[in-house]
Amino acid sequence: MALSQIYQMFNIIADAAKIVGTQNLDSQALYEAATSFALTIDGIQRHSFNETKRDSVDFYAMYEARAESEDIFRLNEEWFPTVRKP
């Protein structure tokens, strides 16, 4: 879960470099790659950006940490959409 943001960042940088080339990589290329980025997990678009949406999370899941097993477990299969005010 914590690596999701790093994975997104590296993919956006790689996408931008593929489009403009490593010698031409700049903030505009990163912006354009980010605004067209989407990450789909388990058939759900979990993360995306656009021109006005600056955080990536589209859906959340509920998890529970259990000390006895020292692990994190998903509580159910339901995805909860991020609610944003217009």
C-alpha positions as a printed Julia matrix, in Angstrom:
86×3 Matrix{Float64}:
   0.0     0.0     0.0
   2.73    2.48    0.91
   4.61    1.83   -2.31
   1.65    2.86   -4.45
   2.67    6.52   -4.58
   6.27    5.64   -5.48
   5.04    3.26   -8.19
   2.82    6.03   -9.62
   5.64    8.59   -9.53
   8.11    6.33  -11.33
   5.53    5.37  -13.95
   4.67    9.01  -14.64
   8.36    9.89  -15.01
   8.91    6.88  -17.31
   5.86    7.78  -19.42
   7.03   11.39  -19.78
  10.56   10.29  -20.74
   9.15    7.92  -23.38
   7.08   10.71  -24.92
   9.64   13.56  -24.99
  12.93   11.7   -24.56
  15.22   11.8   -21.55
  17.06   14.91  -22.81
  13.81   16.89  -23.07
  12.24   15.8   -19.77
  10.87   18.87  -17.99
   8.04   19.89  -15.68
   5.59   20.33  -18.57
   6.26   16.8   -19.81
   5.75   15.46  -16.27
   2.51   17.44  -15.92
   1.17   16.08  -19.21
   2.13   12.51  -18.3
   0.54   12.88  -14.85
  -2.74   14.28  -16.15
  -3.13   11.31  -18.48
  -2.04    8.73  -15.87
  -4.42    6.11  -14.48
  -3.65    3.01  -12.44
  -6.16    0.15  -12.52
  -6.01   -2.55   -9.85
  -8.37   -5.53   -9.76
 -10.42   -3.99  -12.58
 -10.99   -0.73  -10.67
  -9.35    2.57  -11.63
  -7.82    3.19   -8.21
  -5.61    6.17   -9.03
  -5.68    8.97  -11.59
  -4.92   12.65  -12.02
  -6.36   15.34  -14.26
  -6.06   19.09  -14.75
  -7.94   19.89  -11.54
  -7.6    16.69   -9.48
  -4.18   16.84   -7.81
  -4.39   13.77   -5.57
  -4.57   10.37   -7.16
  -6.85    8.21   -5.03
 -10.17    7.38   -6.71
 -11.26    4.47   -4.49
 -10.4     3.21   -1.02
 -10.65   -0.18    0.64
 -10.94   -0.92    4.35
  -8.16   -2.82    6.08
  -7.51   -4.05    9.59
  -4.15   -4.49   11.31
  -3.96   -7.58   13.52
  -1.2    -7.64   16.11
  -1.32  -11.39   16.75
  -0.55  -12.21   13.12
   1.5    -9.05   12.5
  -0.26   -8.43    9.22
  -2.85   -6.25    7.51
  -6.05   -7.77    6.15
  -8.68   -6.4     3.84
 -12.03   -6.33    5.65
 -14.28   -6.78    2.61
 -14.24   -6.74   -1.18
 -16.12   -3.45   -1.5
 -14.4    -0.36   -2.94
 -15.35    3.07   -1.58
 -15.17    6.03   -3.98
 -13.4     9.21   -2.98
 -15.98   11.94   -2.47
 -14.95   15.39   -3.67
 -16.89   18.59   -3.54
 -17.4    20.21   -6.95
